[in-house]
Amino acid sequence: MTTSGVIDYSARHESFERWVQTPLGRSLLASQRAVLDKELQGLTGARQLQVGLSHRLPLASGTDFAQKIITCPAWHAHMPEGVAVCDADELPFPGDSMDLVILHHTADFSPDPHQVLRESARVLRGEGRIALVGFNPLSLWGARRLVSRHRFGPWGGRFLMRSRMEDWLRLLGFELENSGTYFCTLPLQRKHGASGRRQRLAASSRPHLLPTGAYYCILARKREYARIRTRASWRKSKVISLPGTVGVSSGCASHSSGRVDRRRTEQEQ
């Protein structure tokens, strides 16, 4: 945070990316990849979009989509193809163009998390899915953030309530399919690498019975209700019938021409 009180989100994004390279950060990322691979297994479609903090943290690599796009907030040298540089609350994609949207701690590190969800809903097609990953404030990690004196790594995030994110998704027309917390471990670094318990937690993709995991993952589907088409109300006064038309009402051209023929016959007689 600067002296003026304005949060430097760019610095926090870079700090979180560096933190993920630590032993604890690598274990957390491995757990998130395992959870998303399980939850999104078997999904297919045209386009998958991951809106995150870095292009170096890809998720859901096992899904079967024709095109996979990653967005990040800052440009870096030697970026691969399929990476777009943009803000998460202003995506450069048309509406209804994505089949799957993954938000990887995007709302945690955004000045306007609600707008992030609105933009994701806009670009997602009807019946498409969204996977939202965020830090859980009701955990040991949330307590660590409260007592932390600095905002390095994950401690610079917002740690938004899972119930709040679920309510926002419902307001945007989503139906929740699955929601749980994962990675229930101490937020402490290990000097000699990850312990056996941490490795098992990283490999596990099962949600905890108690909502005390370090992060939550919410899977929701965008509901699109078809509009009921009503029949046009035709009025007979506006219908112009043609001679020989089948099923026309009395007074139309075919009947009028019959009366004219009868008058000519009577005059000839």
C-alpha atoms as an extended CHARMM CRD file, in Angstrom:
* protein
*
       269  EXT
         1         1  MET       CA              0.0000000000        0.0000000000        0.0000000000  PROA      1               0.0000000000
         2         2  THR       CA              1.3330000000        3.4370000000       -0.8630000000  PROA      2               0.0000000000
         3         3  THR       CA              1.5540000000        6.4320000000        1.4610000000  PROA      3               0.0000000000
         4         4  SER       CA             -1.5590000000        7.9280000000       -0.1270000000  PROA      4               0.0000000000
         5         5  GLY       CA             -3.6060000000        4.8740000000        0.8660000000  PROA      5               0.0000000000
         6         6  VAL       CA             -4.0820000000        3.6270000000       -2.7160000000  PROA      6               0.0000000000
         7         7  ILE       CA             -3.4150000000       -0.0940000000       -3.1200000000  PROA      7               0.0000000000
         8         8  ASP       CA             -0.8240000000       -1.0120000000       -5.7350000000  PROA      8               0.0000000000
         9         9  TYR       CA             -2.4940000000       -4.1020000000       -7.1700000000  PROA      9               0.0000000000
        10        10  SER       CA              0.2220000000       -4.5630000000       -9.7750000000  PROA      10              0.0000000000
        11        11  ALA       CA              2.8310000000       -4.9990000000       -7.0380000000  PROA      11              0.0000000000
        12        12  ARG       CA              0.5780000000       -7.4420000000       -5.1990000000  PROA      12              0.0000000000
        13        13  HSD       CA              0.0770000000       -9.5070000000       -8.3510000000  PROA      13              0.0000000000
        14        14  GLU       CA              3.8410000000       -9.8280000000       -8.8000000000  PROA      14              0.0000000000
        15        15  SER       CA              4.2790000000      -10.6250000000       -5.1140000000  PROA      15              0.0000000000
        16        16  PHE       CA              1.7290000000      -13.4370000000       -5.2860000000  PROA      16              0.0000000000
        17        17  GLU       CA              3.3840000000      -14.8940000000       -8.3930000000  PROA      17              0.0000000000
        18        18  ARG       CA              6.7650000000      -14.9640000000       -6.6170000000  PROA      18              0.0000000000
        19        19  TRP       CA              5.1960000000      -16.5190000000       -3.5370000000  PROA      19              0.0000000000
        20        20  VAL       CA              3.7350000000      -19.3890000000       -5.5690000000  PROA      20              0.0000000000
        21        21  GLN       CA              7.3290000000      -20.4440000000       -6.3140000000  PROA      21              0.0000000000
        22        22  THR       CA              7.9170000000      -21.1700000000       -2.6050000000  PROA      22              0.0000000000
        23        23  PRO       CA              7.3840000000      -24.7000000000       -1.2120000000  PROA      23              0.0000000000
        24        24  LEU       CA              4.0680000000      -23.7210000000        0.3820000000  PROA      24              0.0000000000
        25        25  GLY       CA              2.9520000000      -21.9260000000       -2.7690000000  PROA      25              0.0000000000
        26        26  ARG       CA              3.7960000000      -24.8960000000       -4.9800000000  PROA      26              0.0000000000
        27        27  SER       CA              1.8300000000      -27.2180000000       -2.6930000000  PROA      27              0.0000000000
        28        28  LEU       CA             -1.1710000000      -24.8970000000       -2.7850000000  PROA      28              0.0000000000
        29        29  LEU       CA             -1.0640000000      -24.6660000000       -6.5840000000  PROA      29              0.0000000000
        30        30  ALA       CA             -0.7550000000      -28.4570000000       -6.8850000000  PROA      30              0.0000000000
        31        31  SER       CA             -3.8530000000      -28.8600000000       -4.7250000000  PROA      31              0.0000000000
        32        32  GLN       CA             -5.8160000000      -26.3730000000       -6.8410000000  PROA      32              0.0000000000
        33        33  ARG       CA             -4.8040000000      -28.1150000000      -10.0530000000  PROA      33              0.0000000000
        34        34  ALA       CA             -5.9030000000      -31.4810000000       -8.6560000000  PROA      34              0.0000000000
        35        35  VAL       CA             -9.2800000000      -30.0870000000       -7.5530000000  PROA      35              0.0000000000
        36        36  LEU       CA            -10.0180000000      -28.3870000000      -10.8850000000  PROA      36              0.0000000000
        37        37  ASP       CA             -8.9180000000      -31.4200000000      -12.8820000000  PROA      37              0.0000000000
        38        38  LYS       CA            -11.4410000000      -33.4930000000      -10.9500000000  PROA      38              0.0000000000
        39        39  GLU       CA            -14.2910000000      -30.9700000000      -11.0140000000  PROA      39              0.0000000000
        40        40  LEU       CA            -13.8950000000      -30.0900000000      -14.7080000000  PROA      40              0.0000000000
        41        41  GLN       CA            -13.1150000000      -33.5720000000      -15.9620000000  PROA      41              0.0000000000
        42        42  GLY       CA            -14.9540000000      -34.4460000000      -19.1420000000  PROA      42              0.0000000000
        43        43  LEU       CA            -15.9440000000      -30.8900000000      -20.0690000000  PROA      43              0.0000000000
        44        44  THR       CA            -15.7250000000      -30.0680000000      -23.7590000000  PROA      44              0.0000000000
        45        45  GLY       CA            -16.4480000000      -27.0250000000      -25.8380000000  PROA      45              0.0000000000
        46        46  ALA       CA            -15.0300000000      -24.3520000000      -28.0800000000  PROA      46              0.0000000000
        47        47  ARG       CA            -13.2670000000      -21.9500000000      -25.6810000000  PROA      47              0.0000000000
        48        48  GLN       CA            -11.8740000000      -22.0660000000      -22.1720000000  PROA      48              0.0000000000
        49        49  LEU       CA            -10.8700000000      -18.8110000000      -20.4870000000  PROA      49              0.0000000000
        50        50  GLN       CA             -8.6970000000      -18.5120000000      -17.3810000000  PROA      50              0.0000000000
        51        51  VAL       CA             -8.7250000000      -15.0630000000      -15.7940000000  PROA      51              0.0000000000
        52        52  GLY       CA             -5.8480000000      -14.9120000000      -13.3340000000  PROA      52              0.0000000000
        53        53  LEU       CA             -2.8360000000      -13.0370000000      -12.0540000000  PROA      53              0.0000000000
        54        54  SER       CA             -0.1290000000      -14.6700000000      -14.1600000000  PROA      54              0.0000000000
        55        55  HSD       CA              0.1480000000      -16.6220000000      -17.4040000000  PROA      55              0.0000000000
        56        56  ARG       CA              2.6770000000      -18.8920000000      -15.6660000000  PROA      56              0.0000000000
        57        57  LEU       CA             -0.0170000000      -20.5150000000      -13.5010000000  PROA      57              0.0000000000
        58        58  PRO       CA             -2.2100000000      -22.4870000000      -15.9330000000  PROA      58              0.0000000000
        59        59  LEU       CA             -5.0380000000      -24.6000000000      -14.5510000000  PROA      59              0.0000000000
        60        60  ALA       CA             -7.4120000000      -27.2720000000      -15.8900000000  PROA      60              0.0000000000
        61        61  SER       CA             -4.9680000000      -28.5510000000      -18.4790000000  PROA      61              0.0000000000
        62        62  GLY       CA             -6.9090000000      -31.8130000000      -18.7970000000  PROA      62              0.0000000000
        63        63  THR       CA            -10.0960000000      -30.3100000000      -20.2390000000  PROA      63              0.0000000000
        64        64  ASP       CA            -10.9620000000      -30.8530000000      -23.8900000000  PROA      64              0.0000000000
        65        65  PHE       CA            -11.5250000000      -27.4010000000      -25.4050000000  PROA      65              0.0000000000
        66        66  ALA       CA            -10.5890000000      -26.3300000000      -28.9160000000  PROA      66              0.0000000000
        67        67  GLN       CA             -9.0810000000      -23.0550000000      -27.6780000000  PROA      67              0.0000000000
        68        68  LYS       CA             -7.6420000000      -22.1940000000      -24.2690000000  PROA      68              0.0000000000
        69        69  ILE       CA             -7.0410000000      -18.5450000000      -23.4090000000  PROA      69              0.0000000000
        70        70  ILE       CA             -5.3170000000      -17.0610000000      -20.3580000000  PROA      70              0.0000000000
        71        71  THR       CA             -5.5220000000      -13.4140000000      -19.3290000000  PROA      71              0.0000000000
        72        72  CYS       CA             -3.0870000000      -11.6040000000      -17.0560000000  PROA      72              0.0000000000
        73        73  PRO       CA             -2.9750000000       -7.9650000000      -15.9120000000  PROA      73              0.0000000000
        74        74  ALA       CA              0.5790000000       -7.1610000000      -17.0700000000  PROA      74              0.0000000000
        75        75  TRP       CA              2.7310000000       -7.7950000000      -20.1170000000  PROA      75              0.0000000000
        76        76  HSD       CA              5.8800000000       -9.9040000000      -19.8370000000  PROA      76              0.0000000000
        77        77  ALA       CA              8.5550000000      -10.7740000000      -22.3430000000  PROA      77              0.0000000000
        78        78  HSD       CA              8.3550000000      -14.0980000000      -24.1870000000  PROA      78              0.0000000000
        79        79  MET       CA              4.6560000000      -14.5960000000      -23.5880000000  PROA      79              0.0000000000
        80        80  PRO       CA              3.2680000000      -17.6780000000      -25.3550000000  PROA      80              0.0000000000
        81        81  GLU       CA              0.3490000000      -17.6610000000      -27.7570000000  PROA      81              0.0000000000
        82        82  GLY       CA             -3.1330000000      -17.6650000000      -26.2780000000  PROA      82              0.0000000000
        83        83  VAL       CA             -2.3400000000      -15.0440000000      -23.6090000000  PROA      83              0.0000000000
        84        84  ALA       CA             -4.2420000000      -11.7500000000      -23.4890000000  PROA      84              0.0000000000
        85        85  VAL       CA             -3.1390000000       -8.7900000000      -21.3750000000  PROA      85              0.0000000000
        86        86  CYS       CA             -6.1460000000       -7.0400000000      -19.8390000000  PROA      86              0.0000000000
        87        87  ASP       CA             -7.8550000000       -6.1570000000      -16.5800000000  PROA      87              0.0000000000
        88        88  ALA       CA            -10.1340000000       -8.7840000000      -15.1060000000  PROA      88              0.0000000000
        89        89  ASP       CA            -13.0150000000       -6.3090000000      -14.8080000000  PROA      89              0.0000000000
        90        90  GLU       CA            -12.8660000000       -5.3500000000      -18.5110000000  PROA      90              0.0000000000
        91        91  LEU       CA            -12.3710000000       -8.4210000000      -20.6940000000  PROA      91              0.0000000000
        92        92  PRO       CA            -11.7260000000       -7.8550000000      -24.4340000000  PROA      92              0.0000000000
        93        93  PHE       CA            -14.0510000000      -10.6480000000      -25.5670000000  PROA      93              0.0000000000
        94        94  PRO       CA            -17.5800000000      -10.5600000000      -27.0110000000  PROA      94              0.0000000000
        95        95  GLY       CA            -20.5380000000      -11.7000000000      -24.9810000000  PROA      95              0.0000000000
        96        96  ASP       CA            -21.5660000000      -15.3680000000      -24.9720000000  PROA      96              0.0000000000
        97        97  SER       CA            -18.2010000000      -16.4130000000      -26.4330000000  PROA      97              0.0000000000
        98        98  MET       CA            -16.7800000000      -18.7230000000      -23.7170000000  PROA      98              0.0000000000
        99        99  ASP       CA            -17.8410000000      -22.1900000000      -22.5900000000  PROA      99              0.0000000000
       100       100  LEU       CA            -15.7850000000      -22.2200000000      -19.3840000000  PROA      100             0.0000000000
       101       101  VAL       CA            -14.3850000000      -19.3720000000      -17.2910000000  PROA      101             0.0000000000
       102       102  ILE       CA            -11.8710000000      -20.0090000000      -14.4860000000  PROA      102             0.0000000000
       103       103  LEU       CA            -11.2500000000      -17.2460000000      -11.9440000000  PROA      103             0.0000000000
       104       104  HSD       CA             -7.9890000000      -18.0200000000      -10.1370000000  PROA      104             0.0000000000
       105       105  HSD       CA             -7.8470000000      -15.6860000000       -7.0940000000  PROA      105             0.0000000000
       106       106  THR       CA             -8.9860000000      -12.9510000000       -9.4640000000  PROA      106             0.0000000000
       107       107  ALA       CA            -11.5780000000      -11.4770000000       -7.1300000000  PROA      107             0.0000000000
       108       108  ASP       CA             -9.0980000000      -11.6160000000       -4.2300000000  PROA      108             0.0000000000
       109       109  PHE       CA             -6.6940000000       -9.2540000000       -6.0040000000  PROA      109             0.0000000000
       110       110  SER       CA             -9.1070000000       -6.9220000000       -7.7980000000  PROA      110             0.0000000000
       111       111  PRO       CA            -10.2720000000       -3.4130000000       -6.8210000000  PROA      111             0.0000000000
       112       112  ASP       CA            -13.8040000000       -4.3390000000       -7.9470000000  PROA      112             0.0000000000
       113       113  PRO       CA            -14.4770000000       -8.0670000000       -7.3920000000  PROA      113             0.0000000000
       114       114  HSD       CA            -18.1900000000       -7.7630000000       -8.2000000000  PROA      114             0.0000000000
       115       115  GLN       CA            -17.3900000000       -6.3090000000      -11.6220000000  PROA      115             0.0000000000
       116       116  VAL       CA            -15.0010000000       -9.2220000000      -12.2090000000  PROA      116             0.0000000000
       117       117  LEU       CA            -17.9110000000      -11.6290000000      -11.7750000000  PROA      117             0.0000000000
       118       118  ARG       CA            -20.1700000000       -9.5130000000      -13.9860000000  PROA      118             0.0000000000
       119       119  GLU       CA            -17.6130000000       -9.5210000000      -16.8020000000  PROA      119             0.0000000000
       120       120  SER       CA            -17.1660000000      -13.2680000000      -16.4900000000  PROA      120             0.0000000000
       121       121  ALA       CA            -20.9410000000      -13.7350000000      -16.6980000000  PROA      121             0.0000000000
       122       122  ARG       CA            -21.0810000000      -11.4930000000      -19.7650000000  PROA      122             0.0000000000
       123       123  VAL       CA            -18.5360000000      -13.4470000000      -21.8210000000  PROA      123             0.0000000000
       124       124  LEU       CA            -19.8780000000      -16.8310000000      -20.7060000000  PROA      124             0.0000000000
       125       125  ARG       CA            -22.4930000000      -18.4170000000      -22.9230000000  PROA      125             0.0000000000
       126       126  GLY       CA            -25.7650000000      -19.7660000000      -21.6100000000  PROA      126             0.0000000000
       127       127  GLU       CA            -25.3700000000      -23.1010000000      -19.7750000000  PROA      127             0.0000000000
       128       128  GLY       CA            -21.6140000000      -22.5050000000      -19.6270000000  PROA      128             0.0000000000
       129       129  ARG       CA            -19.7040000000      -23.0140000000      -16.3680000000  PROA      129             0.0000000000
       130       130  ILE       CA            -17.6190000000      -20.8450000000      -14.1060000000  PROA      130             0.0000000000
       131       131  ALA       CA            -15.0070000000      -22.1230000000      -11.6270000000  PROA      131             0.0000000000
       132       132  LEU       CA            -14.0930000000      -19.6120000000       -8.9210000000  PROA      132             0.0000000000
       133       133  VAL       CA            -11.0690000000      -20.1150000000       -6.6660000000  PROA      133             0.0000000000
       134       134  GLY       CA            -10.5240000000      -17.7780000000       -3.6880000000  PROA      134             0.0000000000
       135       135  PHE       CA             -8.8700000000      -17.6800000000       -0.2940000000  PROA      135             0.0000000000
       136       136  ASN       CA            -11.0520000000      -18.6430000000        2.6530000000  PROA      136             0.0000000000
       137       137  PRO       CA            -11.1540000000      -16.0640000000        5.4950000000  PROA      137             0.0000000000
       138       138  LEU       CA            -12.6100000000      -18.6710000000        7.8890000000  PROA      138             0.0000000000
       139       139  SER       CA             -9.3720000000      -20.6220000000        8.0630000000  PROA      139             0.0000000000
       140       140  LEU       CA             -5.9190000000      -20.5550000000        9.6150000000  PROA      140             0.0000000000
       141       141  TRP       CA             -4.8270000000      -18.7030000000        6.4950000000  PROA      141             0.0000000000
       142       142  GLY       CA             -7.4390000000      -16.0390000000        7.1560000000  PROA      142             0.0000000000
       143       143  ALA       CA             -6.1960000000      -15.6790000000       10.7180000000  PROA      143             0.0000000000
       144       144  ARG       CA             -2.6240000000      -15.4050000000        9.4370000000  PROA      144             0.0000000000
       145       145  ARG       CA             -3.6670000000      -12.5810000000        7.1330000000  PROA      145             0.0000000000
       146       146  LEU       CA             -5.2810000000      -10.6650000000       10.0030000000  PROA      146             0.0000000000
       147       147  VAL       CA             -2.1140000000      -10.7240000000       12.1060000000  PROA      147             0.0000000000
       148       148  SER       CA              0.3150000000      -10.2740000000        9.2260000000  PROA      148             0.0000000000
       149       149  ARG       CA              2.1860000000       -6.9810000000        9.2000000000  PROA      149             0.0000000000
       150       150  HSD       CA              2.9270000000       -7.0740000000        5.4930000000  PROA      150             0.0000000000
       151       151  ARG       CA              0.9550000000       -7.8780000000        2.3510000000  PROA      151             0.0000000000
       152       152  PHE       CA              3.3670000000      -10.2170000000        0.6370000000  PROA      152             0.0000000000
       153       153  GLY       CA              2.0240000000      -13.1690000000       -1.3410000000  PROA      153             0.0000000000
       154       154  PRO       CA             -1.4900000000      -14.3260000000       -0.4620000000  PROA      154             0.0000000000
       155       155  TRP       CA             -1.7070000000      -11.9720000000        2.5300000000  PROA      155             0.0000000000
       156       156  GLY       CA             -2.2440000000       -9.0900000000        0.1020000000  PROA      156             0.0000000000
       157       157  GLY       CA             -5.5500000000      -10.5710000000       -1.0750000000  PROA      157             0.0000000000
       158       158  ARG       CA             -9.0380000000       -9.6980000000        0.1350000000  PROA      158             0.0000000000
       159       159  PHE       CA            -10.0500000000      -13.1600000000        1.4040000000  PROA      159             0.0000000000
       160       160  LEU       CA            -13.7340000000      -12.7450000000        0.4870000000  PROA      160             0.0000000000
       161       161  MET       CA            -16.3860000000      -14.9010000000        2.1460000000  PROA      161             0.0000000000
       162       162  ARG       CA            -17.4520000000      -17.9460000000        0.1690000000  PROA      162             0.0000000000
       163       163  SER       CA            -21.1280000000      -17.3270000000        0.9840000000  PROA      163             0.0000000000
       164       164  ARG       CA            -20.7970000000      -13.8100000000       -0.4020000000  PROA      164             0.0000000000
       165       165  MET       CA            -19.3850000000      -15.0630000000       -3.6800000000  PROA      165             0.0000000000
       166       166  GLU       CA            -22.1590000000      -17.6510000000       -3.9340000000  PROA      166             0.0000000000
       167       167  ASP       CA            -24.7880000000      -14.9410000000       -3.4340000000  PROA      167             0.0000000000
       168       168  TRP       CA            -23.2170000000      -12.7940000000       -6.1500000000  PROA      168             0.0000000000
       169       169  LEU       CA            -23.2400000000      -15.7180000000       -8.5570000000  PROA      169             0.0000000000
       170       170  ARG       CA            -26.9140000000      -16.4020000000       -7.8530000000  PROA      170             0.0000000000
       171       171  LEU       CA            -27.7670000000      -12.7490000000       -8.4980000000  PROA      171             0.0000000000
       172       172  LEU       CA            -26.0040000000      -13.0180000000      -11.8580000000  PROA      172             0.0000000000
       173       173  GLY       CA            -28.1880000000      -15.9650000000      -12.8890000000  PROA      173             0.0000000000
       174       174  PHE       CA            -25.9270000000      -18.8710000000      -11.9200000000  PROA      174             0.0000000000
       175       175  GLU       CA            -26.9250000000      -22.1690000000      -10.3950000000  PROA      175             0.0000000000
       176       176  LEU       CA            -24.4180000000      -23.6150000000       -7.9230000000  PROA      176             0.0000000000
       177       177  GLU       CA            -23.2560000000      -27.1300000000       -8.7410000000  PROA      177             0.0000000000
       178       178  ASN       CA            -20.4840000000      -27.6550000000       -6.1940000000  PROA      178             0.0000000000
       179       179  SER       CA            -18.7690000000      -25.6580000000       -3.4670000000  PROA      179             0.0000000000
       180       180  GLY       CA            -16.1520000000      -26.6680000000       -0.9030000000  PROA      180             0.0000000000
       181       181  THR       CA            -12.9320000000      -25.7340000000        0.8790000000  PROA      181             0.0000000000
       182       182  TYR       CA             -9.5940000000      -27.4790000000        0.4170000000  PROA      182             0.0000000000
       183       183  PHE       CA             -5.9740000000      -27.6160000000        1.6550000000  PROA      183             0.0000000000
       184       184  CYS       CA             -6.3820000000      -27.5800000000        5.4280000000  PROA      184             0.0000000000
       185       185  THR       CA             -2.7760000000      -27.0500000000        6.4790000000  PROA      185             0.0000000000
       186       186  LEU       CA             -0.7440000000      -24.5400000000        8.4570000000  PROA      186             0.0000000000
       187       187  PRO       CA              0.2810000000      -21.4270000000        6.4810000000  PROA      187             0.0000000000
       188       188  LEU       CA              3.9590000000      -21.9530000000        7.3080000000  PROA      188             0.0000000000
       189       189  GLN       CA              6.9220000000      -22.4840000000        5.0400000000  PROA      189             0.0000000000
       190       190  ARG       CA              9.0890000000      -25.5940000000        5.3890000000  PROA      190             0.0000000000
       191       191  LYS       CA             12.8130000000      -25.1090000000        5.0230000000  PROA      191             0.0000000000
       192       192  HSD       CA             13.4020000000      -28.6250000000        3.7520000000  PROA      192             0.0000000000
       193       193  GLY       CA             10.5030000000      -28.9220000000        1.3460000000  PROA      193             0.0000000000
       194       194  ALA       CA              6.9380000000      -30.0100000000        1.8560000000  PROA      194             0.0000000000
       195       195  SER       CA              6.0890000000      -32.5290000000        4.5350000000  PROA      195             0.0000000000
       196       196  GLY       CA              4.3840000000      -35.8160000000        3.7710000000  PROA      196             0.0000000000
       197       197  ARG       CA              1.0740000000      -34.4750000000        5.1090000000  PROA      197             0.0000000000
       198       198  ARG       CA              1.2560000000      -31.4260000000        2.8520000000  PROA      198             0.0000000000
       199       199  GLN       CA              2.0180000000      -33.5730000000       -0.1630000000  PROA      199             0.0000000000
       200       200  ARG       CA             -1.0280000000      -35.7350000000        0.5640000000  PROA      200             0.0000000000
       201       201  LEU       CA             -3.1990000000      -32.6310000000        0.9370000000  PROA      201             0.0000000000
       202       202  ALA       CA             -1.9030000000      -31.2730000000       -2.3590000000  PROA      202             0.0000000000
       203       203  ALA       CA             -2.6940000000      -34.5360000000       -4.1360000000  PROA      203             0.0000000000
       204       204  SER       CA             -6.1670000000      -34.8330000000       -2.5740000000  PROA      204             0.0000000000
       205       205  SER       CA             -9.1090000000      -33.3050000000       -4.4140000000  PROA      205             0.0000000000
       206       206  ARG       CA            -11.7400000000      -34.0150000000       -1.7580000000  PROA      206             0.0000000000
       207       207  PRO       CA            -13.3650000000      -31.0700000000        0.0570000000  PROA      207             0.0000000000
       208       208  HSD       CA            -13.0250000000      -30.9110000000        3.8360000000  PROA      208             0.0000000000
       209       209  LEU       CA            -16.0030000000      -31.6920000000        6.0300000000  PROA      209             0.0000000000
       210       210  LEU       CA            -15.4150000000      -28.4710000000        7.9780000000  PROA      210             0.0000000000
       211       211  PRO       CA            -15.2430000000      -25.2420000000        5.9110000000  PROA      211             0.0000000000
       212       212  THR       CA            -11.7390000000      -24.4300000000        7.1670000000  PROA      212             0.0000000000
       213       213  GLY       CA             -9.6080000000      -25.1160000000        4.0950000000  PROA      213             0.0000000000
       214       214  ALA       CA             -7.1400000000      -22.4980000000        2.8950000000  PROA      214             0.0000000000
       215       215  TYR       CA             -9.1380000000      -21.8500000000       -0.2790000000  PROA      215             0.0000000000
       216       216  TYR       CA            -12.5520000000      -22.5720000000       -1.7240000000  PROA      216             0.0000000000
       217       217  CYS       CA            -13.6050000000      -23.6620000000       -5.1730000000  PROA      217             0.0000000000
       218       218  ILE       CA            -17.0980000000      -22.8560000000       -6.4350000000  PROA      218             0.0000000000
       219       219  LEU       CA            -18.4670000000      -24.4560000000       -9.5960000000  PROA      219             0.0000000000
       220       220  ALA       CA            -21.6150000000      -22.8960000000      -11.0710000000  PROA      220             0.0000000000
       221       221  ARG       CA            -23.6010000000      -23.0420000000      -14.2940000000  PROA      221             0.0000000000
       222       222  LYS       CA            -24.9850000000      -20.0050000000      -16.0980000000  PROA      222             0.0000000000
       223       223  ARG       CA            -28.6990000000      -20.4850000000      -16.5760000000  PROA      223             0.0000000000
       224       224  GLU       CA            -30.2810000000      -19.1040000000      -19.7380000000  PROA      224             0.0000000000
       225       225  TYR       CA            -34.0390000000      -19.3410000000      -19.9460000000  PROA      225             0.0000000000
       226       226  ALA       CA            -35.5620000000      -19.4980000000      -23.4190000000  PROA      226             0.0000000000
       227       227  ARG       CA            -38.0470000000      -16.8240000000      -24.2930000000  PROA      227             0.0000000000
       228       228  ILE       CA            -41.6200000000      -17.9220000000      -25.0110000000  PROA      228             0.0000000000
       229       229  ARG       CA            -42.6010000000      -16.8090000000      -28.4880000000  PROA      229             0.0000000000
       230       230  THR       CA            -46.1890000000      -15.6290000000      -28.7820000000  PROA      230             0.0000000000
       231       231  ARG       CA            -48.2360000000      -15.8860000000      -31.9740000000  PROA      231             0.0000000000
       232       232  ALA       CA            -48.8530000000      -12.6770000000      -33.8600000000  PROA      232             0.0000000000
       233       233  SER       CA            -52.4300000000      -11.4700000000      -33.4270000000  PROA      233             0.0000000000
       234       234  TRP       CA            -53.7400000000      -11.2020000000      -37.0130000000  PROA      234             0.0000000000
       235       235  ARG       CA            -56.8630000000       -9.1490000000      -37.6390000000  PROA      235             0.0000000000
       236       236  LYS       CA            -59.0490000000       -9.9710000000      -40.6170000000  PROA      236             0.0000000000
       237       237  SER       CA            -59.4050000000       -6.3250000000      -41.5490000000  PROA      237             0.0000000000
       238       238  LYS       CA            -55.6770000000       -6.1970000000      -42.2740000000  PROA      238             0.0000000000
       239       239  VAL       CA            -55.5120000000       -9.4420000000      -44.2670000000  PROA      239             0.0000000000
       240       240  ILE       CA            -55.5260000000       -9.0120000000      -48.0530000000  PROA      240             0.0000000000
       241       241  SER       CA            -56.7230000000      -12.1910000000      -49.7630000000  PROA      241             0.0000000000
       242       242  LEU       CA            -56.0120000000      -13.1180000000      -53.3700000000  PROA      242             0.0000000000
       243       243  PRO       CA            -58.4120000000      -14.6440000000      -55.9240000000  PROA      243             0.0000000000
       244       244  GLY       CA            -58.5620000000      -18.3960000000      -55.5810000000  PROA      244             0.0000000000
       245       245  THR       CA            -57.3030000000      -18.3540000000      -52.0010000000  PROA      245             0.0000000000
       246       246  VAL       CA            -58.3610000000      -21.4130000000      -50.0490000000  PROA      246             0.0000000000
       247       247  GLY       CA            -60.2390000000      -20.8420000000      -46.8210000000  PROA      247             0.0000000000
       248       248  VAL       CA            -60.7950000000      -17.1000000000      -47.1590000000  PROA      248             0.0000000000
       249       249  SER       CA            -63.7650000000      -15.4800000000      -45.4700000000  PROA      249             0.0000000000
       250       250  SER       CA            -66.8960000000      -14.2060000000      -47.2160000000  PROA      250             0.0000000000
       251       251  GLY       CA            -66.5680000000      -10.9120000000      -48.9950000000  PROA      251             0.0000000000
       252       252  CYS       CA            -63.1090000000      -11.6890000000      -50.3240000000  PROA      252             0.0000000000
       253       253  ALA       CA            -62.0720000000      -11.5000000000      -53.9700000000  PROA      253             0.0000000000
       254       254  SER       CA            -62.9330000000      -15.0840000000      -54.9130000000  PROA      254             0.0000000000
       255       255  HSD       CA            -66.5350000000      -14.7080000000      -53.7160000000  PROA      255             0.0000000000
       256       256  SER       CA            -66.9060000000      -11.2220000000      -55.1690000000  PROA      256             0.0000000000
       257       257  SER       CA            -65.8330000000      -12.4150000000      -58.6020000000  PROA      257             0.0000000000
       258       258  GLY       CA            -68.5720000000      -15.1130000000      -58.4190000000  PROA      258             0.0000000000
       259       259  ARG       CA            -71.2760000000      -12.4770000000      -57.8830000000  PROA      259             0.0000000000
       260       260  VAL       CA            -69.9950000000      -10.4610000000      -60.8730000000  PROA      260             0.0000000000
       261       261  ASP       CA            -70.2490000000      -13.5680000000      -63.1360000000  PROA      261             0.0000000000
       262       262  ARG       CA            -73.8660000000      -14.2010000000      -62.0950000000  PROA      262             0.0000000000
       263       263  ARG       CA            -74.8660000000      -10.5830000000      -62.9660000000  PROA      263             0.0000000000
       264       264  ARG       CA            -73.3670000000      -10.9050000000      -66.4510000000  PROA      264             0.0000000000
       265       265  THR       CA            -75.3310000000      -14.1230000000      -67.0720000000  PROA      265             0.0000000000
       266       266  GLU       CA            -78.6430000000      -12.4990000000      -66.0970000000  PROA      266             0.0000000000
       267       267  GLN       CA            -78.0120000000       -9.5070000000      -68.3790000000  PROA      267             0.0000000000
       268       268  GLU       CA            -77.2790000000      -11.7840000000      -71.3730000000  PROA      268             0.0000000000
       269       269  GLN       CA            -80.5500000000      -13.6530000000      -70.8120000000  PROA      269             0.0000000000
